[in-house]
């Protein structure tokens, strides 16, 4: 019971961050009473899809595409937070009355997908008709949610219980035999791949499905009727094109314990002269900023740990390179001191003012606001849902990060994190927008920069001290941690990356 209570508290804290998504109920409280564990969540007023089916009959293809576009975006968010829902079914999808949006409810079965948890057999949970084969033996993965959503779709298309849509003697789904309206072959193939039993043959992540659905929608002659879903589809497209990559996790002994395919969305801006800027979509959410007291190598300025809530934003996939800086600014005053003929993929290193001037000129060039990231945005993006010292795990090696070396290397030379960002550890330290403070007492909790000098703030003869993050090529392991923060005079040189606001979030600071 004691262990159950501890795990319950850990998972409830994770759910607290998920409730910031507009299509997930907010978690108000969690507690244990009379040896029973309770979650108190926001009430969603509306009908669930089971009730819709009973009232209006089987769904047609347009309604299923509506469902997928809306719910896959929610899954993309919760999976980025390392959470598996584990109980997706029509009863747990409510069409909210006030705005007609689909809301995913009942996260009481949700599981925080740690590497350890994914590698062991756990509690069998979920509704039997919708549970993926691997989940039925206690080994749920992110793909298990994709399976359950796929089964939900074929049930809503036919009105027939899922158990009756699978031919046990032939070992295959026969849902097409029960269709009450036509479904195009390309849509049917998407559903087939969502519900295939073997996880290696199933979609690995929701980004793959969204890309296929977008292609399908472009070829669709008639438009989807729901104006809310039309808006959601546009918002999804605005996040940018999908790209995939591999994500690695290592244990304390630097033994590879997990290797998965990740996906993210990016917008590619043309800077001229064949030079591009890749801006990666970072989903909003909350996290604990700073380091726990037992983290090896931590410093007092990383305290106190505090919860920060962030809106979605875009961040450059790599630190700004010398060629990107030169094409925008017409010069290369980089610390690397390379000749103009050698300008390329090395990260540019310069003063804080040079970095902000680049942001201004880039904004003029693209017609969109670009700024330096706040310190909390930087750490949130670096961690990408992890709580370990590095996004690779508890430690790093020279094969993963450029540290304890003699020089910088080209950006993108080492593996990315789960958000698809490269070089967040080592290679070159990065400027943030924030003025330096000796600790987090009074720090913003909304993701914005801390630009108010602390009382008695010392300003050197060179200028105001700013925050740098990430560690350099010459630093030790401890200086490359996700929580590591350093004060640097604004007239010294560091690297930087840029952010811009998400077009799908109104009121976001830019």
N, C-alpha and C positions, 0 to 999 in steps of 0.2 A: 504494500500500500504506500509505503514511504517513497519507493522508487517511482511508482505510478504518479504520485503527486508531483514529484520533481519533474518528470517528463511532461506532465500536463502543464506545469507552469512555464517550461521552456517553449512548448509549442504555442501556448496562449500568447506569449510575448511576440512570437513570430506573426501570429494572426493579427495582433494589434497593428502592425505595420501594413498588412494587406488591406485592412479596412479603410485605408486612405484612397483606394481605387474607387472610382464612381460606380462601378458595377459589382462591388463587393460590400456587404453590410459592415458597418463599423462595429468593432468590439468595444462594448461599454465596460465590462467587468468579467473577471473570472475568479472562482473561489471554490473551496471544498467545504461541504457541510454534511454532517452525518455520514462520513466516508463516501460521499458522492461528489463528483466533480461537475461544475456548472460553467457554462459560457453564457453571458448575457449580451446579445447582439441587437443591432438596429432592426426594427420590424419593417419589412418591405410590403407595402400594400399593393396587391395585385393578384392575378391568377397565375398559377404555375402551368407549365406546358402540358402536364397530364390533364389538368382541368380544361385547357384549351382544346386538346384532342377530343375529350369526351363531349365538349360542347359543339365544336365546329367540324369534327371529322379529321381525316388524315391530311397531313400537310402536303403541299406540292413542292416542286423543285425550288421555286423562288423563295418560299418560306424557309427551306432548309439552308439555302445559301445565306439568307438573312441570319439564321441561327449561327452558322459557322463563322461568318465574318465578325459577328458580335462576340461570341464566346471564345473564339481562338485568341482574340486580343487579350481577353481576361486571363486565359491560360498562359499566354506568353509572359504576362506580368507576374503571375504567381510562381511560374517555373523559374523566372529570373531571380526570384527571392528564395529559390531552393525549396519550394513547398509543393507537395503533391496533394491534390484534393482528395482523391480516392473514393469519392461517392457521387460522381456525376450521373444524373438521370433526370427524366422530365420533371419529377417532383421537386428537384432542387434547382430548377431554373424558373425564375418568376419574371413575368412581364410587368414591370413597375407601372402602376396606373398613371402616375403624374407625368411621365415623359415617354412611356412606351418602350423604354430600354429594357433589355434582358439583364437580369441580375443573377449571379451565381451565389447560392446560399448554402447553409449547413456545412460549415468548415469544422464541425466537431470531429470528423474523421480524418482531417488533414494531417499530413506528416511532414516534418522538417527533414528534407532529404540530405542528411549528412552522408559523407562517403562511407562511414562505418555502418549507418543504418541501411544504406542501399546494398551493402555487401552481406547482410545477414538476413535470415528468415525472421519475420516479425509477425505481428498479430494479423490474422485474416479479417479484413473489414471491407465493407461496401455491400451494395445490393447485388445478389447473386446473378441476376439476369444481365447486368451491365459490367461485371467485373472481368478484367483481362485474365488470361490463363496464369501469367506470372504473379498477379496480385492474389489469385485464389490460393496460392501456396505461400503467401506472406512475403513476396518479393516485389512489391510495387515499384515502378519507375515512372519517370515523366511520361513515357510512352503509354503507360497504363491509363492515364487521363485521356489521351487521344483515342484509345480503344473505346472507353466508356462513352465519350462524346459521339463517336461513330455509331455505336450501337443505339444510342439515343436517337440519332438521325434516322436510321432504318426503321426503328419502331414508330416514329412519328410519321414517316412516309407510308407505312402499311397499316398501322393500327393493330398489328399482330404482336403478341408477346415475343420478346427476343428468343426465348428457348425454342419457339416453334418456327423461327426463321433460320435455324441451323439444322442441317441434315446430318445427324450423328452417324448414320451408316456410311455416308459418302465423305464425311469430314469437311463439309463446305457450307457456306452461307447460301441460302436460296431466297433471299429477300425480294429479288426481282419478280418472283412468281406471285407475289402478293401486292404488287404496286397498284395503287388506285388512280395514279396519274403518271404521265410520261416523265422519265428522267433521262437526260442526255447521257450518252456513253461516257463522255469525259468527266461528268460529275459522278457517275456511278463508279468509275475507276478510282476516284479520290476516296469515296466511301469504302470501297473494297480494301484499299491499302491502309485505311485507318483501323479496320477491324480484323486484319489478318492476325492469326494466332501467334506466329513466330515474330518476336520483337525485332529481329534483324531485318525482316522484310516489311515491317511497319514503318510509318513515318517516324523519324527520330525526334523531330521537334516541330512545333506548330508553325514556325517560319516557312518551312517547306510547303505546308498546306496552304497558307495564306498566299504565297506566290502563285501557286497553281490556280487558286480560286480567282485571283485578280486577272490572270490570263484568260480564264474561262469567262469572267464577267465582261471583258473587253470584246469577246467574240459573241456574246449573247445579244440577240437582236432586240429583244424587248427588255425594258428597264425593270429593276426590282421596285415593287410598288411602295414599300415603306420608306417615307422620307427620312426617318431616323436612321435607318440602315444605310441609306444613300450617303448621309453625312458621315457615318462611321466608316464607310468604305473610303470616302475621300480622305478622311483623317488618317486611315491606315496607309494609303498611298503616299501621303505627305511625309510619312516617316522615312521614306526612301527605299532603295532596292536592298534585297537580301544578300548577305554574304555569309559564308560558312568558314569554320576554322576548327582546330582541335584545341581542347582544354585539358591540361594535365594537372594532376594532384599527386603530391608526394608525402610520405610520412616523415617522421623525425630522422629516420636513418637514410633519407633521400631515396627511398624505394618507391617506384611508381605504383600507386594503388588505384588510380583511376585515369582513364583516357577516353574522353567522349567528344562527339561532334557538337560544337556550339553554333549558334547562328545569331546574327544581329542585323540591324538595318542601317544603311548609311546614305547620306546625300553627298554627291561628288560635285564640287564646285570647280569651274574652269578658271584658273588664274591667268591664263595666257601663256604663250610660248610653249604649249604642251605640258605645262605644270598643273597638277590637280591638287585639290584639298579635300580629303575624305573626312566627313563629319559623321560620327556614329551616334545613333539615337540611344540615349540612356533613359530607361524607364524611371518614373518617379517612385518614391517609397521612403522608408525611414530606416535608420541604422543607429548603432551606438558609436559615437565618435570618440576617439581616444583609445588608449590601451588599458587592459586590465592590470591590476597590481602585480599579478604573477607572470607577466610577459617578460621574457628574457630580453635584456637590453633596453627596456623602457626608461624614460626620463620623466621627471616630475612635471615638465611642461605639457605632457600628454594627458594630464588630469584636470578636473575630474571627467570621467566618462559621462557623456550626456546624449540624450536622444535628439536626433535632428530629422526633420521631415522635409523632403525635397520634392519639387515639381519636376517633371521630365525636362530634359535639355539635350543638346547635342554637344559632343566634345570631339576635338580632332583625334583621329585614330592614332597618330604619332605626334611626338614633339615637333614643333615647326622646324622645317629643315632650312639649310642655307639657300637652296634653290628657290624655295617658297618665299623666303624673306627677300631675296634679291629681286624676284620678278615683281613683287609688290612695292618695295622701297627703292629699287634701283641701286642698291649697294649691299655689301656684306661685311659689316663691322664685327664679325663673329670672333669669339675667343679662339676658335680653331685656326684662324689666320690663314685660311686656304686662299690660293690665287683664284681669280675669277674664272679661269679656265678649268679649275678643279671643283667648282661649286657643285654640290650634289645632295646626297641623301643624309649627310651628317647633320645632327641637330645643331641649329644655330645657338650661340651663347652670347648674351649681351645684357646691357643694363635694363633695369625695370622700366625706365622711361621709353627705351627703344621698343620694348615689348608692347607697351600700351599704344605707342604711335603706330606700330604695325597693325594693331587691332582697329585703330581709327581708319587707316588707309584701306585695310581689307573691307571694312564696313562700307566705305564709299565705293570700292570696286564692285562688290557683290550686291549692294543695295539691301543689306541685312545687318543687324547689329551683332558685332563680335566683341567679346571682352575676355579678360583673363578669368579663370575659374576662381570661385571662392575656395577657401581652404576646406570647407565641409563638402563642397561639390567634388573637389579633387579626391578626398579620402573615400567618399562614397563610390565614386567611379573606379578608384583603384581596387577597393575591396570586392566589388561586384558580387555582393551577397556573402562573402566569406568573413569569418571572425578570427582567422589565424593571422600570425604576423605578416605573412606574405600571401598573395592570391594563389600561389602554388601549394601552400600548406605551412608547416612550421619552420621550414628552412629553405635555403636556395643553394644552387651550385653554379659554377662558371658556365655550365652548359645551358642554364636557364636565364641568367642575368649577367650583364656586363658590370662587374664590380671587382675591386682589387686588381685592376688592370692598368695599362699604361696610357690608354687613349680612348676616346669615344669611338663608337662604331656606327655604321649606317642604321637608321631607324628600321624597326621591323625585323631585326636579325634574330630575335628570340620569341618564344611563344607568347600569345596574348592571354588576357584574363577572360572570364565568362561574359563580359560585356563586349568583347572584341577589340579592346584597347591594348596597344603594344607599349613596351618600355616604361611602364609605370614604376618599375623598380630599377634603380641603377642607370647607367649610361650617362644621363645628364639630369641634374636637379632642375626643378621647374618652379618658376615664379607663380605666386597666387596673388589675388587682388588685395588680400588682407594686410593690415598693419600688424606688426608683431606684438603679441601679448605673452606674458610669462606663463600663463595657464588659461584654462577654459572658464574660469569664474566670470559669469556675465556674458558668455559667448552667445551669438545668435543661434536660434534653434530652427530657423526657417530656410536654411540653405544659403542665405545671403552672406556677403563679405562683412568682415568686422573691420570697419574703417575708422572707428573712433579711437584716438590714442588713449591708452590707459593713463591713470593719474600719475603725474611725475614722470611721464614718458620721456626717455632720453633720445634726443636727436643729435646724431653725430655731425661733424663738420662736412661730411659728404652727403648726408641726406637721411630720410626716414628709413628705418629698418622694415623690411617686408618679410613675408613668410615664403620659404622655399620648401618643396616636397620631393620625395622620391629617391634621393641619394644620387651620387655621381659614380662615374667609372672607377675613380680612385678610392671610394669609400669602402668601409668594412661592411660585413653582413648587417649588423645592427642598424646602420645608418640608412639602409634600403627598405626598412619595414613600412607597412601601410600606414602606421600611426606616427611614424617619425616626422618631426617638424623642426625646422631650423630657422634662426633669425639671420638675415643677411642684409647688409647695407645695399640700398637701392642702386648705388653706383658700381657695385661689383657685377660680375657676369654670371648668368645662369641661363638655362633653357626655358622653354615655356610651351604650352599648348593653349588653344583658344576654345571657347564655348559660344553657343548661340542658343536662343530660346526655342522651345518646341512650338510649332504652329498650331498644334492641337490643344494647347493650354492657354487660356486667356488670362491676362493679368500677370503673366510671368515677367519677372524683372529682366530687362535687357539693356 
